[in-house]
Amino acid sequence: MSGTSRRGSAAARTAPAQSRTALVPCLLLRDGRVCIPGPTGPVPARNSEGEYFDPFDVVDFLARDYALLYVVDLDGIERADAQLDYLQELSRDIPLWVDAGVRNADQAIDIIVAGARRAVLSSAYLQGPKELRRAWKLTTELVFELELEGGTMTQADPAWEQSDPFEFLQFVRGIGIDHFVVSPRESDPDWSLVRRLVTLGRTWVDGTFTAADAPRLAEVGASGGIFHIDEILKAMPTSP
């Protein structure tokens, strides 16, 4: 997932338990600070008293209601410098899927060694099919993200030969990966595409979700939706 366009409004923390199982909160992290989407990209989040949120407090708060956390490591995406120390500590409280803008197989392994349950490989950053194969040989704990902008795939390397989203993930599935994230940018999900992609493996949709959207995700066979935590942060108590 890119660092400039992220998931929309968060599901309320008071969502029914059956809905929470299909919704995965996303934590944007830059230089150890929790961020939220801004007009021109992620910005540090502050509480009602103007203070920065402690990422460990946020993760502890999320872990009460959610079984999985999707972490977007903006340092990894923007500077290829993943926050491995933070990931190691955060992974002790809740299983993490980590998108750190992995470019090659070695970076994927760094994410796993740091404690992530799965490392996210993205069409927007991974340097071609050679690195995909190398990563799969080193670890099977991978998720592949298909980033779409205006319905067109964002591809980091011309070595990818597929231009059709379904054919692209069909190729990825052939390598062995069977967990996918579909990430449309600045547009609603193409639900007909999602319905096709779920035939290849477990598929999550990155978008603007609330608890009310869980039935829509289930209708097309998606495993869940990934959402921003803006509203959840508003519900967090401030430090005494």
C-alpha positions in Angstrom: 0.0 0.0 0.0 1.3 3.4 -0.8 2.0 6.0 1.8 -0.1 8.7 0.2 -3.6 7.2 -0.1 -4.9 4.9 2.6 -8.0 3.4 3.9 -10.9 5.6 4.8 -13.0 6.1 8.0 -12.6 3.6 10.7 -15.2 1.1 12.1 -16.4 2.1 15.5 -14.8 0.3 18.3 -18.3 -0.6 19.5 -19.0 -2.7 16.4 -20.7 -6.1 17.0 -18.3 -9.0 17.6 -19.4 -10.8 14.5 -18.5 -7.8 12.4 -15.1 -7.3 14.0 -14.0 -10.7 12.8 -14.2 -9.5 9.2 -12.6 -6.1 9.8 -8.9 -5.5 10.3 -7.6 -2.2 11.7 -4.7 -0.5 10.0 -1.9 1.3 11.9 0.1 3.8 9.9 3.5 4.3 11.6 6.2 6.8 10.7 9.3 7.4 12.8 7.6 5.7 15.7 4.5 7.9 15.6 1.0 6.8 14.8 -0.4 8.6 11.7 -3.7 9.1 10.0 -4.6 10.0 6.4 -4.2 13.7 5.6 -5.1 15.8 2.5 -1.6 15.2 1.0 -0.6 12.1 2.8 -0.3 10.6 6.3 0.1 13.0 9.2 0.9 12.3 12.9 -2.2 11.7 14.9 -2.9 13.7 18.1 -5.4 13.2 20.9 -7.9 15.8 22.2 -5.1 17.4 24.3 -2.8 17.8 21.2 -0.5 15.0 22.3 0.9 12.3 20.0 -0.4 8.9 20.6 1.9 6.2 22.0 1.9 3.4 19.5 2.1 0.8 22.2 -1.0 2.2 23.9 -2.8 2.2 20.6 -1.9 -1.4 19.9 -2.9 -2.5 23.4 -6.2 -0.7 22.9 -6.8 -2.4 19.5 -5.8 -5.8 20.8 -8.8 -5.8 23.1 -11.2 -6.1 20.2 -9.3 -7.3 17.2 -7.3 -10.4 16.5 -5.1 -9.0 13.8 -3.4 -5.7 13.0 -2.3 -4.5 9.6 0.7 -2.2 10.0 1.8 0.1 7.3 5.4 1.0 8.0 5.8 4.4 6.3 9.6 4.5 6.9 9.9 1.2 5.0 7.7 2.5 2.2 9.2 5.9 1.8 12.8 5.3 2.7 13.3 1.5 2.5 14.1 1.7 6.3 11.6 -0.5 8.1 11.1 0.2 11.8 12.1 -3.3 12.9 12.6 -2.5 16.6 9.0 -1.1 16.8 7.7 -4.1 14.9 9.4 -6.5 17.3 7.8 -4.9 20.3 4.4 -4.4 18.8 4.2 -8.0 17.6 4.2 -9.2 21.3 0.6 -7.8 21.8 -1.2 -8.8 18.6 -0.4 -10.7 15.3 0.8 -8.3 12.6 0.7 -8.2 8.9 3.3 -5.7 7.9 3.5 -3.6 4.7 6.9 -2.0 4.7 7.3 -1.4 1.0 9.3 -4.6 0.6 11.4 -4.4 -2.6 13.2 -7.8 -2.3 13.2 -11.1 -0.6 15.7 -10.1 2.0 13.6 -7.3 3.2 10.6 -9.7 3.5 12.6 -11.9 5.7 13.7 -9.0 7.9 10.0 -8.3 8.5 9.3 -11.9 9.5 12.3 -12.1 11.8 11.2 -8.9 13.5 8.0 -10.7 14.5 5.4 -10.2 11.9 3.0 -13.0 11.3 3.1 -12.2 7.6 5.0 -9.8 5.4 3.2 -8.0 2.7 4.6 -8.0 -0.9 3.1 -5.3 -3.1 2.9 -4.9 -6.9 3.7 -1.3 -6.2 7.1 -2.0 -4.6 8.3 -5.6 -5.2 11.1 -5.7 -7.8 9.6 -8.3 -10.2 8.8 -12.1 -10.3 12.4 -13.1 -9.5 12.2 -11.5 -6.0 8.7 -13.0 -5.5 10.1 -16.5 -6.1 13.1 -15.9 -3.9 10.8 -14.6 -1.1 8.5 -17.7 -1.4 11.5 -20.0 -1.1 12.6 -18.3 2.1 9.2 -18.1 3.8 5.6 -18.9 3.1 4.3 -16.3 5.6 3.5 -13.8 2.8 0.6 -11.8 1.6 0.5 -10.2 -1.8 -1.1 -6.8 -2.3 -2.5 -5.8 -5.7 -2.5 -2.0 -5.9 -4.9 -0.5 -8.4 -5.3 3.1 -9.5 -8.1 3.9 -11.8 -8.6 0.2 -12.3 -5.0 -0.1 -13.6 -2.4 -2.0 -11.6 0.5 -0.1 -10.0 3.6 -2.1 -10.9 7.1 -1.3 -9.6 9.0 -3.4 -12.2 8.5 -3.8 -15.9 9.5 -7.5 -15.5 5.9 -8.2 -14.5 4.3 -9.3 -17.7 0.7 -9.4 -16.6 -1.5 -6.3 -17.1 -4.8 -7.9 -16.1 -5.4 -8.0 -12.4 -6.9 -11.5 -12.4 -4.1 -12.9 -14.5 -1.5 -11.1 -12.3 -2.8 -12.7 -9.1 -3.2 -16.0 -10.9 0.5 -15.8 -11.6 1.2 -15.0 -8.0 -1.0 -17.9 -6.9 1.0 -20.2 -9.1 4.1 -19.3 -7.1 2.3 -20.5 -4.0 0.9 -17.4 -2.2 -2.8 -17.7 -1.4 -3.4 -14.6 0.8 -4.2 -11.4 -1.1 -5.1 -7.7 -0.4 -6.8 -5.7 -3.1 -6.1 -2.0 -2.7 -8.0 0.5 -4.9 -6.7 4.0 -4.8 -9.1 7.0 -4.7 -12.0 4.8 -5.9 -14.5 2.3 -4.7 -13.6 -1.4 -4.9 -14.5 -3.2 -8.1 -16.7 -5.8 -6.4 -17.0 -8.0 -9.5 -13.1 -8.2 -9.6 -13.0 -9.0 -5.9 -15.5 -11.8 -6.5 -13.2 -13.3 -9.2 -10.0 -12.9 -7.1 -11.4 -14.8 -4.1 -11.4 -17.9 -6.3 -7.6 -17.7 -6.2 -7.2 -17.5 -2.4 -8.2 -15.6 0.8 -8.8 -12.0 -0.2 -9.0 -8.8 1.9 -10.2 -5.5 0.5 -8.5 -2.2 1.4 -11.0 0.6 1.5 -13.5 2.7 3.4 -15.2 0.3 5.7 -17.4 0.3 8.7 -19.0 -2.5 10.6 -22.1 -2.2 8.3 -19.9 -3.2 5.3 -19.1 -6.7 6.7 -22.1 -8.2 4.9 -21.0 -6.7 1.6 -17.5 -8.2 2.0 -19.1 -11.6 2.9 -21.4 -11.4 -0.1 -18.5 -11.4 -2.6 -16.5 -14.0 -0.5 -13.9 -11.6 0.8 -12.2 -12.7 4.0 -12.4 -9.1 5.3 -11.8 -5.4 4.9 -8.9 -3.2 6.1 -9.7 0.2 7.6 -8.2 3.3 9.2 -8.4 3.8 12.9 -9.4 7.5 13.0 -12.6 6.9 15.0 -11.0 4.4 17.3 -8.3 6.9 18.2 -11.0 9.4 19.2 -12.4 6.8 21.6 -9.1 6.2 23.3 -8.8 7.6 26.8 -6.1 10.2 27.4 -3.3 9.6 29.9 -4.1 10.8 33.4 
